[in-house]
Amino acid sequence: MSFSLKTRQLRYLGWTSDIPQHWNLLKLKFISSLNMGQSADSSDYNYTGIGIPFLQGKAEFGASHPQPCLYSESAKKFALKDDILLSVRAPVGELNFADQKYGIGRGLCSITPIEEKCNKDFIRYFLELAKIELLSVSTGSTYDAVTISQVANVLCIVPPIHEQIIIADFLDRETIQIDNLIAAKEQMLTLLEEKREALISHAVTRGLDPNVAFKRSGLDWLGDIPQHWNIERAKNLFSVRDERSDSGDEELLSVSHITGVTSRADKQVNMFKAEDMTGYKRCTKGDFVTNTLWGWMGAMGVSPLDGIVSPDYHVYIFKGDLLPEFMELLCRSKPFIAEVVRWSKGVWSSRLRIYPENFFEIRFPVPPKSEQLELIDKVAKEDEKNKELKNALTDSIALLKERRSALITAAVTGQINIQEMSKHSQNEVSQ
């Protein structure tokens, strides 16, 4: 570079960073105003637009701006338009821009850059790197979180304001190309998943033979079914297993709407894990498990291994003609999940619970076992056919994200010549 450098250690960058001599290193609290969120009274939340849009955490984040679903008349803390929104609870470090005034809950911190000290776009890019630092200091008994002090003391590289603007403009141009490529590949993954969901929903409700005779099922969610299929209540297909662990030493299993039943050890989980799991419910390979709290979202599935689950979950043994593998497909179909929601109990949609007495009233389509095996095989073959493409897309997305991160790191730490970035900007304008 054509200017002198000074070396500063930035722990979260993982290396000793040479930055231009005239750049500064300042804590975030000296270049911005910070406002940690505070939850409103839960009884005051509404979905009807009364009050101010209210954000609880990262769950409402969009690609750039939030997508609020809650409103509150008693919000106590606010983010202003153009503030940076930082997730301070798991997942720590995720970012969004406020496109309007919002009430914010305890999962968020709003950052208002001081205009004469830092450019909001530059500091947003820098905070993408600072996520590593925040993750390293996050703690919590229930879930990872960072305090206002930890956020305030994040060390930031601060070039002169006019250079910040040049860097931010450069990154806006360069990263949008990468972001568009990532979005296109993610859309392809979404289409593959939608295709799979459509195949499963059709297979478990209407079968694969288009020439078969149909009959009315008598169920709104199911519609017409093949004439030779049966309809059975869940109480005739399942029984409750309520066996408790004497030691809590068995494999702990997780139940989600995305992956079904899996070993918790195989997942990156931020939620609290009890020190003593004595009394947790035992389940064996092939049992059906429902997550009582998130069953309305589809958090259920057939266990692929022996283990234990939370005592708040429900474990069922198959006892009828429904094959576990067919049930695994059925609980991945949206029509069936909608029926589970219908039988769930709760005041709010986000507070719905599915208990055994309600689950046992659900009616299931039951094809002959030979046909269930054919349907299972069909989906498995389709999955295998798409596996290579999905893996290639996933790997490509990961590489693009690495490239994006490396570009941002180089730009905001002075590894790219500012004159070159400025020249690139002028060329864009002249064209």
C-alpha positions in Angstrom: 0.0 0.0 0.0 1.1 3.6 -0.6 0.5 4.7 3.1 2.1 3.6 6.3 0.6 0.9 8.5 0.2 0.3 12.2 -0.4 -3.2 13.6 -3.2 -3.8 16.0 -4.4 -7.1 17.4 -8.1 -7.8 16.7 -8.9 -11.0 18.6 -12.1 -11.7 16.6 -10.4 -11.5 13.3 -8.0 -14.3 14.3 -4.8 -12.6 13.2 -2.7 -9.4 13.7 -4.2 -6.8 11.5 -2.2 -4.1 9.8 -4.4 -1.1 9.4 -3.6 2.3 7.8 -1.8 4.7 10.2 -4.5 7.3 10.1 -7.3 4.9 11.0 -8.5 4.6 14.6 -9.6 1.7 16.9 -12.6 2.8 19.0 -15.1 0.9 21.1 -18.6 0.8 19.7 -20.0 2.9 22.5 -17.8 5.8 21.4 -19.2 5.9 17.8 -22.8 5.0 18.4 -25.7 5.1 20.8 -26.9 1.7 22.1 -30.4 0.8 23.3 -31.0 -2.7 24.7 -34.6 -3.9 24.2 -37.1 -4.7 26.9 -40.1 -7.0 26.5 -43.6 -5.6 26.8 -46.4 -7.3 28.8 -47.2 -10.5 26.9 -50.9 -9.8 27.3 -50.5 -6.6 25.3 -49.2 -8.2 22.1 -51.6 -8.4 19.2 -51.6 -9.4 15.5 -54.1 -6.8 14.4 -51.9 -3.7 14.0 -52.8 -2.0 17.2 -49.9 0.0 18.5 -46.3 0.0 17.2 -44.7 -2.9 15.3 -42.9 -5.0 17.9 -39.8 -7.2 17.4 -38.8 -9.8 19.9 -35.6 -11.1 18.2 -34.0 -12.5 15.1 -37.1 -14.5 14.3 -38.6 -11.4 12.7 -35.5 -10.5 10.7 -35.8 -10.4 6.9 -33.1 -10.3 4.2 -32.3 -6.6 5.1 -35.3 -5.3 7.1 -37.6 -6.9 9.7 -40.9 -8.6 8.9 -42.9 -7.8 12.0 -45.9 -9.9 13.0 -46.6 -8.5 16.5 -47.7 -5.1 17.7 -47.8 -3.5 21.1 -49.2 -0.4 22.8 -46.9 -0.7 25.8 -43.5 -1.0 24.2 -40.8 0.4 26.5 -37.7 0.4 24.3 -37.5 1.5 20.6 -35.4 1.3 17.5 -35.5 4.3 15.2 -35.6 4.3 11.4 -32.2 3.5 10.0 -30.9 2.0 13.3 -28.9 -1.2 13.1 -30.7 -4.1 14.9 -28.4 -6.6 16.6 -29.6 -9.9 17.9 -28.2 -10.3 21.5 -29.8 -13.7 22.2 -29.2 -16.9 20.3 -28.4 -16.6 17.5 -26.1 -13.8 18.7 -24.8 -11.3 16.2 -27.4 -11.4 13.4 -28.1 -8.0 11.9 -30.9 -6.1 10.2 -31.7 -2.5 9.4 -34.8 -0.8 10.9 -36.9 0.6 8.0 -39.3 2.3 10.5 -39.7 2.8 14.2 -40.1 -0.4 16.2 -40.6 -1.5 19.7 -37.9 -4.0 20.6 -37.8 -6.8 23.1 -34.9 -8.3 25.1 -33.6 -10.3 22.2 -32.5 -7.1 20.4 -30.2 -4.1 20.7 -30.6 -1.1 18.5 -27.4 0.7 17.4 -27.7 4.4 16.3 -24.4 5.4 14.6 -23.1 8.9 15.5 -23.1 10.5 12.0 -20.0 12.6 12.4 -18.0 9.5 13.6 -19.3 6.6 11.5 -21.3 5.7 8.4 -24.2 3.4 9.2 -23.5 1.1 6.2 -19.8 0.9 7.0 -20.4 0.0 10.6 -23.0 -2.6 9.6 -20.3 -4.4 7.4 -17.8 -4.2 10.3 -20.3 -5.7 12.7 -20.6 -8.7 10.5 -17.0 -9.4 11.5 -17.6 -8.5 15.1 -20.2 -11.4 15.3 -17.2 -13.7 16.0 -16.2 -11.6 19.0 -19.8 -11.5 20.4 -20.1 -15.3 20.0 -16.9 -15.8 21.9 -18.2 -13.8 25.0 -21.8 -15.0 24.9 -23.0 -16.9 27.9 -26.3 -18.2 29.4 -27.9 -21.0 31.3 -30.9 -21.2 29.0 -29.5 -19.8 25.8 -26.5 -17.9 24.6 -26.7 -14.1 25.1 -24.6 -11.0 25.3 -24.9 -8.0 27.6 -25.1 -4.3 26.7 -21.6 -3.9 28.2 -20.2 -6.6 25.9 -21.8 -5.0 22.8 -20.6 -1.5 23.9 -17.0 -2.7 24.3 -16.6 -4.3 20.8 -13.5 -2.8 19.3 -14.2 -1.2 15.9 -11.8 -0.2 13.1 -12.8 3.4 12.3 -11.4 5.1 9.1 -12.1 8.8 8.4 -15.8 9.2 7.5 -15.2 9.9 3.8 -13.2 6.6 3.5 -15.9 4.8 5.3 -18.4 5.9 2.7 -16.1 4.8 -0.1 -15.6 1.4 1.5 -19.4 1.0 2.1 -20.2 1.9 -1.5 -17.6 -0.5 -2.8 -19.0 -3.3 -0.7 -22.5 -2.5 -1.6 -21.6 -3.0 -5.3 -19.4 -6.1 -4.8 -21.5 -8.0 -2.3 -24.8 -7.5 -4.1 -23.4 -9.7 -6.9 -22.5 -12.4 -4.4 -25.8 -12.0 -2.6 -27.7 -12.4 -5.8 -25.8 -15.7 -6.6 -26.5 -16.9 -3.1 -30.2 -16.0 -3.4 -30.5 -17.8 -6.7 -28.9 -21.0 -5.3 -31.0 -20.8 -2.2 -34.1 -20.5 -4.4 -33.1 -23.6 -6.2 -32.9 -25.5 -2.9 -36.3 -24.1 -1.9 -37.8 -25.3 -5.1 -36.3 -28.8 -4.6 -37.8 -28.9 -1.1 -41.2 -27.7 -2.3 -41.1 -30.4 -5.0 -40.4 -33.0 -2.3 -43.2 -31.7 -0.1 -45.6 -31.8 -2.9 -44.6 -35.4 -3.7 -45.0 -36.4 -0.1 -48.4 -34.7 0.4 -49.8 -36.3 -2.7 -48.3 -39.7 -1.9 -49.6 -40.0 1.7 -53.1 -38.6 0.8 -53.9 -39.9 -2.7 -51.2 -42.5 -3.5 -49.3 -42.8 -6.7 -51.7 -44.6 -9.0 -53.7 -42.0 -11.0 -56.1 -44.6 -12.3 -57.3 -45.9 -8.9 -60.9 -45.4 -7.8 -61.4 -42.8 -5.1 -63.9 -42.4 -2.2 -64.7 -39.6 0.2 -62.7 -39.7 3.4 -65.1 -37.6 5.3 -62.2 -35.4 6.5 -61.7 -31.9 5.3 -57.9 -32.1 5.5 -57.7 -35.3 3.5 -60.4 -35.1 0.8 -60.9 -38.1 -1.4 -58.6 -41.1 -0.9 -58.1 -44.3 -2.8 -61.1 -46.6 -2.3 -59.1 -49.5 -0.9 -57.5 -47.3 1.9 -58.8 -47.3 5.4 -59.4 -44.4 7.9 -58.3 -45.1 11.5 -58.3 -43.1 14.6 -54.9 -42.5 16.2 -56.0 -44.3 19.3 -56.1 -47.5 17.2 -52.7 -47.0 15.8 -50.7 -45.7 18.8 -50.3 -46.2 22.5 -48.5 -43.9 24.9 -45.0 -44.9 26.1 -44.2 -43.3 29.5 -41.1 -45.0 30.6 -38.6 -42.9 32.6 -34.8 -42.9 32.6 -33.3 -44.1 35.9 -29.9 -42.5 35.2 -30.4 -39.9 32.4 -27.3 -41.3 30.7 -29.0 -42.3 27.5 -28.6 -40.4 24.2 -30.5 -37.1 24.4 -32.7 -36.6 21.4 -34.0 -33.3 19.9 -37.4 -32.9 18.1 -37.8 -30.1 15.5 -40.1 -29.2 12.6 -37.1 -29.2 10.2 -35.2 -32.3 11.0 -37.7 -34.4 13.0 -36.1 -36.6 15.7 -32.3 -36.4 15.8 -29.5 -36.8 18.3 -29.0 -33.5 20.1 -25.2 -34.1 19.9 -25.4 -33.9 16.1 -27.0 -30.4 16.1 -25.8 -26.9 17.0 -28.2 -26.2 19.8 -28.1 -23.0 21.9 -30.9 -23.9 24.3 -30.4 -25.0 27.9 -29.5 -28.6 28.7 -30.3 -29.9 32.1 -27.4 -31.2 34.2 -29.4 -34.1 35.5 -31.7 -35.9 33.0 -33.0 -38.5 35.4 -36.7 -38.9 34.8 -36.5 -37.9 31.1 -38.8 -40.0 28.9 -37.3 -43.0 27.2 -38.0 -43.8 23.5 -36.8 -46.6 21.3 -35.9 -46.7 17.6 -39.2 -46.6 15.7 -41.2 -44.7 18.3 -43.2 -41.6 17.3 -42.3 -38.5 19.3 -44.1 -35.1 19.5 -42.6 -31.9 20.8 -45.6 -30.6 22.9 -44.5 -27.0 22.6 -43.8 -26.9 18.8 -46.0 -29.7 17.6 -48.3 -27.1 15.8 -45.3 -26.3 13.6 -44.6 -29.9 12.8 -42.0 -30.7 15.4 -42.6 -34.4 15.5 -41.3 -37.6 13.9 -40.2 -41.2 14.2 -37.0 -41.7 16.3 -34.1 -43.3 14.3 -32.4 -44.4 17.5 -32.9 -45.3 21.2 -32.6 -42.4 23.6 -34.4 -40.0 25.9 -36.4 -36.9 25.3 -37.7 -34.0 27.5 -40.4 -35.1 30.0 -42.7 -32.5 28.4 -42.6 -34.4 25.1 -44.9 -37.3 24.3 -43.7 -40.7 23.1 -46.0 -43.2 21.2 -45.6 -46.8 20.3 -47.0 -48.1 16.9 -49.5 -50.8 17.4 -51.6 -50.9 14.2 -51.1 -51.2 10.4 -49.3 -47.8 10.0 -45.6 -48.2 9.3 -43.3 -45.8 11.1 -41.6 -44.8 7.8 -45.0 -43.9 6.3 -45.8 -41.9 9.5 -42.6 -40.0 9.1 -43.7 -38.9 5.6 -47.2 -38.1 6.8 -46.0 -35.7 9.5 -43.9 -33.9 6.8 -47.1 -33.1 4.8 -48.7 -29.6 5.4 -52.3 -30.9 5.3 -51.5 -33.3 8.2 -49.8 -30.5 10.2 -52.8 -28.3 9.7 -55.0 -31.1 11.2 -52.6 -31.4 14.2 -53.1 -27.6 14.7 -56.8 -28.1 14.6 -56.7 -30.6 17.4 -54.2 -28.5 19.5 -55.3 -26.5 22.5 -54.2 -23.0 23.5 -55.3 -19.3 23.6 -52.7 -18.0 21.2 -51.5 -19.7 18.0 -48.0 -19.6 19.3 -49.1 -21.3 22.6 -50.9 -24.3 21.0 -50.2 -27.7 22.6 -51.0 -31.2 21.3 -51.7 -33.7 24.1 -52.4 -37.4 23.8 -56.1 -37.1 24.4 -56.4 -34.8 21.4 -53.8 -36.6 19.3 -55.8 -39.9 19.7 -58.8 -38.3 18.0 -57.0 -37.5 14.8 -58.0 -39.8 11.9 -55.3 -41.2 9.7 -55.2 -42.6 6.1 -53.9 -46.2 6.2 -53.0 -47.8 2.9 -52.2 -51.5 2.7 -48.7 -52.1 4.1 -47.4 -53.2 0.6 -48.5 -49.8 -0.8 -47.0 -47.9 2.1 -43.7 -49.6 1.3 -44.0 -48.5 -2.4 -44.7 -44.9 -1.4 -41.7 -44.9 1.0 -39.5 -46.3 -1.7 -40.6 -43.7 -4.2 -39.8 -40.8 -1.9 -36.4 -42.4 -1.0 -35.5 -42.8 -4.7 -36.5 -39.2 -5.4 -34.4 -38.0 -2.4 -31.4 -40.0 -3.7 -31.7 -38.5 -7.1 -31.7 -34.9 -5.7 -29.0 -35.5 -3.1 -26.1 -34.8 -5.4 -27.6 -31.5 -6.6 -28.5 -30.4 -3.1 -25.0 -31.1 -1.9 -23.5 -29.2 -4.8 -25.8 -26.2 -4.2 -25.1 -26.2 -0.4 -21.3 -26.4 -1.0 -21.5 -23.6 -3.6 -23.5 -21.3 -1.2 -20.9 -22.0 1.6 -18.0 -21.0 -0.7 -19.8 -17.8 -1.8 -20.4 -16.8 1.8 -16.8 -17.4 2.6 -15.8 -15.2 -0.4 -18.2 -12.5 0.8 -16.8 -12.6 4.3 -13.2 -12.4 3.1 -14.1 -9.4 0.9 -15.7 -7.5 3.7 -12.7 -8.4 6.0 -10.2 -7.1 3.5 -12.2 -3.9 2.8 -12.9 -2.8 6.4 -9.4 -3.6 7.7 -7.6 -1.6 5.0 -6.3 -4.5 3.0 -7.8 -3.1 -0.2 -6.3 0.1 -1.4 -8.8 3.0 -0.8 -7.7 4.7 -4.0 -8.6 1.6 -6.0 -12.0 1.4 -4.4 -12.5 5.2 -5.1 -11.4 4.8 -8.7 -13.8 1.8 -9.1 -16.6 4.0 -7.8 -15.8 6.9 -10.2 -15.7 4.5 -13.1 -19.2 3.2 -12.2 -20.5 6.8 -12.1 -18.9 7.7 -15.5 -20.5 4.6 -17.1 
